[in-house]
Amino acid sequence: MVTEWSGSEKGNLEARLREGGVVVAYAGCSMRILTQCRVGGSYQWQRTTTATDLLEIDSEDDLFSKLPLGAVSLEGELKNSGRLAMQTTVSGQYRLSGLSANDVPTIGDCKGATHVVGSLSVGAFKLKSGGGTTTHGSVAVAGAGSARGGANRDETVLRQAGDPDHCRTSSGENLDPACSSPIQMFLLPLPSAPKEGAIGLFKAKTERGALSPFPICAPMQRKHRSRSGPTRSRVGSSRPASRSRRSEA
């Protein structure tokens, strides 16, 4: 998902969509648009059935698997609030035509390219923190066992864009400006990209034992540096990448 991108990054993405295929360098938890890489092609808007999803995040593993591009910036908020919830409403997609992943070079202005954006879902989103119940302990009640006490956490809106009501009520084939915030990218990996991928790219073995070209974002558990040796780190576990040639961000 690209909901965690800044306004300027989203603006850059929307401008590039109007100019042709969008090429990116995607590694680990980071993705950047190669703005000088011009490869042709165009994106056509297609309306889809309006759909609303809710992603609930209550652990670091959830955060890095569901919101990889915003995981690092949201770690502190998750730790403080104990819960994040991302609600998205999607009304359509921009889909790439006139260009395939095989057409994208990885030299010159496109050096470091790993993927091209095959499609982009747009709509509205709202990211909240908190909510749920915190447990403070239990109190014995005569004849009724013990009753668990707790308090409701305050729920706070961290970020939002677009209006889901506009997404649900808009009609026709034209894109509603109030339901046009970038939500999720679907990426096509470049066969001509370096086999080892960009710096920071973790590989995972597929069911057939081959290394997958898809980047994997996982939490890093850092240990304090000791006198006996350098700092050690461990990459959290992740699920094997799909055999599909399309990845999501």
Beta strands, then each sheet from edge to edge (+ up, - down):
strand 1: 23-27
strand 2: 30-33
strand 3: 42-57
strand 4: 84-97
strand 5: 115-130
strand 6: 133-140
strand 7: 146-152
strand 8: 155-161
strand 9: 181-189
strand 10: 220-222
strand 11: 233-235
strand 12: 247-248
sheet 1: 2+ 1- 5+ 4- 3+
sheet 2: 2+ 1- 5+ 8-
sheet 3: 2+ 1- 5+ 9- 12+
sheet 4: 6+ 7-
sheet 5: 10+ 11-
end
